[in-house]
Amino acid sequence: MLDYTQFQAVFPIDGPKPYDQVGVKAIETFRKTFDGVLFIDRVLRALGITEAKAYPPKGDNGLRHLHHQICESKVSPHHKLSILYYLLLDYDDLRGARSNLAESLAEDSALPSKYQILMRGLWHLDRKEFKFALEYLAHPSLPSEFADEIITTLIRHSPSSDEYPLALAFYHTTQPILRSPESLDLLFSALARTSVAEALHFSRRYPEHTRQQLFERLVASVLDYTEKVAQRGKELASLPLSGDEEKWLQEYLAVGEGKKSKNARLVAQMRQIVTGRNVSHVALSGLALHEGAAGAGAGAGGRTAAAKAGR
């Protein structure tokens, strides 16, 4: 069994090393693109290594210091080996396809595969290789650790053409419980822009107050997406809404923030047609109050003129 507490048993002495000035600069560049925090930083903090920018280590001395910190941390050997595995992925990346230092460490130390899969996924995330990262992070054996951060990263930092498919693929595969308001907000926005029905289903998982807020945001996303308001409005209007959801829709379109949208009346009319119910008393009258008043004035004027003509 590998004695990972011995530095030379883990890290090669000869050959290219990833933590020279060039390597450190490249890693710091990635960190800047992620608002100053890499996933390896989060893992180190979770293990109790809170020293600012412990990663990347600077040169051999920095690597020895980090190795010592890892070995002295009050966590399980598997967690310590996971960090060492991540560091050796840096070596493998620099040395090319034939290098398998990380895999050798895993085999020699009997590191369970789920730790390897997680660390490979996080390593690819830290290099902005999101498609490769997803191949690992969506694995069913993994816990939902860092799910909030993964969702946030995939949406905020992916290329615009890929952001929703990748984030939603991760969500659908892992079904994590999100705890961060930011990640919940970003995920719901992605769902709402992609599928109105799916976003509605997602909102129903939450308590009433949060559920109403999400529902109103869904309606807002339909109203604001002018290019596809007819298609998405029809999708929203055709959904089987609960009594509460029906009330929220009518109020949002008639007297809420939705009333400000030029598309609100269109969506309200779509809902009236689909349900066969007269919603004008609630939604349409509120939306057309000014228009109705003007029409009434015109009508009264017309009747007056007609009466005069009759006389």
Phi, psi and omega in degrees: 000137182294134174266092187289350178284347177269118186306312185288345176282343183255312188251136180290145180275323183258167175089176181300143180233140190278351189251036171278186185299319180294315181295318180296319180297319180296319180293320179295329177295317176299318181301319181297323180291339179257032176059033173087005182224122173265164177292328177295330175297318180294321180294316179299318179296321179297333179271001178093006178265097189255003179300132183301128178052049175298334177240139357281145175292148182260105178073186182297319181296318178295322179292320177297320179295316179295319177301318179295317179299318180298313183294329182273351182293151185269057179229175183290156176304325180298321178291320177296316180295329178298318178294315179298322177299315178300315181298322180288337172297327175297318177297313182298321180297320180288323188273348176102179189298332183283345181280130180225044182297318181296316180296321178296319177301315181298318180292316184288338182252000182057043177288122182304148187297328182296328177289320178297315182298315180299313184290326175295318178298315179293324178298315179294323176300315181295341176260009180062028176262073194292323180293319176294320180301318183295328178301329180266315188289340178272007181294135184295343182281349187273145172286172182274026179297137180065018182299317180300314182292324180293313178302312181299317181294315182296328181276316186280332189243355176286157171304145187304328182284345185246349194301314183289313180304318182291312181296317181289327175297318178297316181296312183295326182284318187263336181048055183284158171268112183274138182246341183270129176303324181295313181293322177297317180297314181293318180295316181296322177299318179295318178296316183296323179286338184265315183209116180297316182296319181293320178296320178298314179301318179298317183296333184287355179277352190251161177301163191304314184298311179295322180298318178296319178299316179294320180298316179295325176293326177296314178298318179299321181294328177290315181293324185280337183275074190302323184299331184234027185296326179295313181293311183286327176297320177296319179298316178295314183295336184272354184285145175282098184272150173284173178300317179295316182296322177298317179296316180297321180297310182299315182292321181294322181284328186269315187231352181270196181298332182296336181300334182287343183279139177291347181265358185297316181297321179300313181293320178298319178293322176301317180295321179298317181294316184293316185276337183075008179260152179276104181260004185297329181298327182264300189270307188293324180293322179293320182288329187250022185302310180295316180298320181292321179297318179296318179296321180296320179297317179296320181294318180296320179298320181295319180293322179297315179298320180295321180296318179296319181297324180294323179288000000 
